[in-house]
Amino acid sequence: MAEVVRNKRVVLRNYVTGFPKESDMEIVEGTITLKVPEGSKEVLLKNLYLSCDPFMRNLMNKPQGTETSSGLNYTSGSAIGGFGVSKVIDSGSPDYKYGDLVWGLTKWEEYSLVPSSQIISKIQHTDGVPLSYYTGILGMPGVTAYAGLFEVGSLQKGERVFVSAASGAVGQLVGQFAKLTDCYVVGSAGSKDKVDLLKNKFGFDEGFNYKEEPDLNAALKRYFPEGIDVYFENVGGKTLDAVLLNMRVQGRIPACGMISQYNLTQPEGVTNLANIVYKKIRMQGFHFFDYVNLYPKFLEFVLSHLKEGKIVYVEDIAEGLENGPAALVGLFSGRNFGKQVLLVAPE
């Protein structure tokens, strides 16, 4: 007879407006049978690491029943979900067996029963690589940085690159990938410590604290006297407006996120859009799922650099599901230092 165990979960209490608060989530306990139902193609996972990502805020704002590109659909009273690293406990799919390590979409709970289609990949490379990296540099943020920079941004050797939210899960990688392509790279972040991280650990040429720059246009002119070729967009708002004045002709803007706008009742207007026409700038939004097919090519690119020490990655790891709400909420105030990860169970 299959074992029945306790299953702790982080559930959404109610849909929210603006940024979520810790009180919008709660920890509940139920039970789960450690066996996939007969005839099901689902996979039963023991979750090891969970990824805290800004897009989860958007799902908390979604009206019930709204579909998303990720396939995740939050409902009040149910466990929230996102990317995670897990161990297969039981499988109704021939593609997975007990003991397999995988990463993909799962729920914020100790054990999850998920469709096999939500698993992105088996984890084959564990030698010298922390499993938690598959929530970050070797997972969704890594592919996002790679695809945004090289596929959407069409980065060329020696170009001038600006990265906003540069110390975050994606931004820290964008800067390092650009440096590997012999580019000049500047990043913005929200504190002196984070700027120091950009320059002293990630190898950015320059960095600045946007909170200490009363005139972002002047700041960008200081760091980019000849203009910006590629701007990796993570924040939107006033930063985007200033960047448009400083883009070079035929510059590219891969738009990954606009976190400065997420909590505003009235989003800030962008007044310098005419520069897109005058300078023939290409600005394109994109999602990880648009480029998931690049994962094998991406791994080939990143693993060798990672093992040779040419790329470094910084994580901020919180422990225990009970600390999950605080870790997630902290993203939106910049409390995290590097990629925010939640350790559910040591492996």
C-alpha positions in Angstrom: 0.0 0.0 0.0 1.4 3.4 -1.0 2.7 5.6 1.9 0.6 8.7 2.9 2.7 11.6 4.2 2.2 15.1 5.4 2.5 17.8 2.7 3.3 21.4 3.7 2.3 24.0 1.1 2.4 27.7 0.5 -1.1 28.8 -0.7 -2.5 32.0 -2.1 -5.1 33.4 0.2 -6.6 35.9 -2.2 -5.7 37.6 -5.5 -3.7 40.7 -4.9 -3.2 44.1 -6.5 0.3 45.5 -6.8 3.1 43.7 -5.0 2.2 40.7 -2.8 2.5 40.8 0.9 3.4 38.0 3.2 -0.1 38.0 4.5 -1.4 37.2 1.0 0.0 33.7 1.5 -0.2 31.2 4.2 1.4 27.8 5.1 -1.1 24.9 5.3 -0.6 21.2 5.8 -2.4 18.3 4.2 -1.5 14.8 3.1 -0.5 13.2 -0.1 -0.2 9.6 -1.3 3.3 8.8 -2.6 2.1 7.1 -5.7 0.9 8.3 -9.1 -2.8 7.3 -9.7 -3.3 4.2 -11.9 -3.3 5.1 -15.6 -2.0 8.6 -15.0 0.9 10.0 -17.0 1.7 12.5 -14.2 5.0 12.6 -12.2 5.2 12.7 -8.4 8.0 15.0 -7.3 9.8 15.7 -4.0 10.7 19.3 -4.3 14.3 20.2 -3.3 14.7 23.9 -4.3 12.2 26.5 -5.4 12.8 29.6 -7.4 11.5 33.0 -6.4 10.8 34.9 -9.6 9.1 38.3 -10.3 6.7 36.8 -12.8 4.9 35.0 -9.9 3.6 38.4 -8.8 1.7 38.6 -12.2 0.0 35.3 -11.5 -1.1 36.5 -8.1 -2.8 39.4 -9.9 -4.5 37.2 -12.5 -8.3 36.8 -12.4 -9.2 33.3 -11.6 -9.1 31.0 -14.7 -6.8 33.3 -16.8 -4.3 31.2 -18.8 -0.6 32.1 -18.9 2.3 31.3 -21.2 3.8 29.1 -18.5 0.7 27.0 -18.1 0.6 27.9 -14.4 -2.7 29.2 -13.2 -3.0 30.4 -9.6 -6.3 30.0 -7.7 -7.0 31.3 -4.3 -6.7 28.6 -1.6 -4.3 26.5 -3.8 -0.5 26.2 -3.7 1.4 28.8 -5.7 3.8 27.5 -8.3 7.0 28.3 -10.2 10.2 26.8 -11.3 12.0 24.3 -9.1 14.5 21.4 -8.8 12.9 18.1 -7.7 13.5 14.4 -7.3 11.1 11.9 -9.0 9.3 9.7 -6.4 7.0 7.9 -8.8 6.1 8.3 -12.5 3.3 7.4 -14.8 5.4 8.7 -17.7 8.0 6.4 -19.4 10.3 9.4 -19.7 11.0 9.6 -15.9 11.8 7.0 -13.2 12.3 7.0 -9.5 15.4 8.9 -8.4 15.7 11.1 -11.5 16.6 14.7 -10.7 14.6 17.2 -12.8 13.9 20.9 -13.1 10.8 22.6 -14.4 7.4 23.9 -13.2 6.2 22.6 -9.9 4.1 23.8 -6.9 5.4 25.4 -3.7 4.9 22.3 -1.5 7.0 19.4 -0.3 5.5 17.0 -2.8 3.9 17.8 -6.1 1.9 15.7 -8.6 2.5 17.4 -12.0 1.9 16.7 -15.7 5.1 15.4 -17.3 4.9 18.2 -19.8 5.8 20.7 -17.0 9.2 19.1 -16.6 11.8 21.1 -18.6 14.7 18.7 -18.4 16.4 15.9 -16.5 19.5 17.1 -14.6 22.5 15.3 -16.1 25.3 17.6 -15.0 25.8 17.5 -11.2 29.6 17.1 -10.9 30.8 20.2 -9.1 27.5 22.1 -9.8 25.1 22.8 -7.0 21.6 21.5 -7.7 20.2 25.0 -6.7 21.9 26.4 -9.9 19.1 24.7 -11.9 16.8 27.4 -10.5 19.1 30.0 -11.8 22.2 30.0 -14.0 21.4 26.5 -15.4 17.7 27.1 -15.5 15.1 29.6 -16.5 17.2 32.8 -15.7 20.2 31.5 -17.5 18.3 30.7 -20.7 16.5 34.0 -20.4 19.8 35.9 -20.2 21.3 33.9 -23.1 18.4 34.1 -25.4 17.6 37.8 -24.6 21.2 38.9 -25.3 22.2 36.8 -28.3 18.9 35.9 -30.0 16.7 38.9 -29.3 19.5 41.4 -28.7 21.7 40.1 -31.6 24.8 41.0 -29.5 28.0 41.5 -31.5 31.6 41.4 -30.3 32.8 44.7 -28.8 29.4 46.4 -28.5 28.3 48.7 -25.6 25.8 47.1 -23.3 23.7 48.5 -20.5 21.9 46.2 -18.0 19.3 47.4 -15.5 18.5 45.4 -12.3 22.0 44.1 -13.0 22.7 42.2 -9.8 19.5 40.0 -10.0 19.1 36.5 -11.3 19.1 37.4 -15.0 21.1 40.7 -14.9 24.2 39.3 -13.4 24.4 36.7 -16.2 23.7 39.2 -19.0 26.7 41.2 -17.9 29.0 38.3 -17.7 27.9 36.8 -21.1 28.4 40.2 -22.7 31.9 40.4 -21.2 32.7 37.0 -22.6 31.9 38.6 -26.0 34.4 41.4 -25.4 31.8 44.0 -24.8 31.9 47.1 -22.6 29.2 46.6 -19.9 27.6 48.9 -17.4 24.9 47.9 -14.9 22.6 49.7 -12.6 21.5 48.4 -9.2 19.8 49.7 -6.0 22.6 49.9 -3.5 26.3 50.5 -3.1 26.9 46.9 -2.1 25.1 45.6 -5.2 27.1 48.0 -7.4 30.3 46.7 -5.8 29.2 43.2 -6.6 28.8 44.1 -10.3 32.3 45.5 -10.6 34.3 43.3 -8.2 32.7 39.9 -8.7 30.8 39.9 -12.0 33.4 41.8 -13.9 31.2 44.7 -15.2 33.3 47.6 -16.5 31.2 50.1 -14.5 28.1 50.2 -12.4 26.0 52.8 -10.6 23.3 53.1 -8.0 20.2 54.5 -9.8 18.8 55.8 -6.5 21.8 58.2 -6.2 21.4 59.6 -9.8 18.9 62.5 -9.9 19.4 62.7 -13.7 19.5 59.2 -15.4 20.1 60.8 -18.8 23.2 62.5 -17.6 24.4 59.3 -15.8 24.1 57.3 -19.0 25.8 60.0 -21.0 28.7 59.8 -18.5 29.1 56.0 -18.9 28.1 55.8 -22.6 29.5 58.9 -24.3 29.2 57.1 -27.7 25.8 55.6 -26.9 24.3 52.2 -26.1 24.2 49.3 -28.6 22.2 46.9 -26.5 20.0 47.7 -23.5 18.8 44.6 -21.5 15.5 45.9 -20.1 14.4 44.7 -16.7 12.9 47.8 -15.1 11.0 50.1 -17.5 9.8 53.6 -16.5 12.2 56.4 -16.1 15.2 54.2 -16.8 13.8 53.2 -20.2 12.9 56.8 -21.0 16.5 57.9 -20.3 18.0 54.9 -22.2 16.0 55.8 -25.4 17.9 59.2 -25.5 21.2 57.4 -25.4 20.7 54.5 -27.8 22.8 54.3 -30.9 21.4 54.0 -34.4 20.0 50.5 -34.9 20.4 49.7 -31.2 18.4 46.8 -29.7 16.4 46.5 -26.6 15.4 43.0 -25.4 12.6 43.6 -23.0 12.7 41.0 -20.2 10.8 42.8 -17.5 9.6 46.1 -16.1 9.7 45.7 -12.4 9.5 49.4 -11.6 5.9 49.5 -13.0 4.5 46.4 -11.3 3.2 48.2 -8.2 2.0 51.5 -9.7 -1.7 52.3 -9.8 -0.9 54.6 -12.7 2.1 53.3 -14.8 4.7 55.9 -15.7 4.6 57.2 -19.3 7.5 56.9 -21.6 8.0 60.2 -23.4 11.0 59.5 -25.6 9.6 56.7 -27.8 10.1 58.8 -31.0 13.8 57.8 -30.7 12.8 54.3 -31.8 11.9 55.7 -35.1 14.7 58.3 -35.5 17.4 55.8 -34.5 15.8 52.7 -36.0 15.9 51.0 -32.6 14.4 47.5 -32.3 12.6 46.8 -29.0 11.2 43.3 -28.5 9.6 41.6 -25.6 10.2 37.9 -25.0 9.7 35.0 -22.6 11.8 32.0 -21.5 9.3 29.6 -23.1 9.9 31.2 -26.5 13.5 29.8 -26.4 13.3 26.7 -24.3 14.4 24.7 -27.4 17.8 26.4 -27.0 18.5 24.7 -23.7 21.0 22.1 -25.0 22.9 24.8 -26.9 22.8 27.0 -23.9 24.2 24.3 -21.6 27.1 23.7 -23.9 27.9 27.4 -23.8 27.6 28.0 -20.1 28.9 24.8 -18.4 32.4 25.0 -19.7 32.7 28.7 -18.7 31.2 28.0 -15.3 33.6 25.1 -14.6 36.6 27.2 -15.7 35.6 30.0 -13.3 34.9 32.4 -16.2 31.3 32.9 -14.9 30.3 33.3 -11.2 26.9 33.1 -9.8 25.5 34.6 -6.5 22.5 33.0 -4.7 20.5 34.2 -1.7 19.1 31.0 -0.2 16.2 31.0 2.3 15.5 27.7 4.1 12.1 26.1 4.7 8.7 26.6 3.1 7.6 28.7 6.1 10.1 31.3 4.9 8.9 31.2 1.3 6.4 34.1 1.5 9.1 36.5 3.0 11.7 35.5 0.4 9.3 36.0 -2.5 8.0 39.4 -1.2 11.6 40.5 -0.6 12.2 40.4 -4.4 10.1 43.5 -4.9 12.0 45.7 -2.3 15.4 44.5 -3.5 16.1 42.7 -0.2 17.7 39.7 -2.0 21.4 39.7 -2.8 21.7 37.6 -6.0 19.3 34.9 -7.2 16.6 34.2 -4.5 16.2 30.5 -3.9 14.1 28.6 -1.4 15.6 25.4 0.0 12.7 22.9 0.7 14.6 19.7 1.4 18.4 19.0 1.4 19.5 16.3 -1.1 
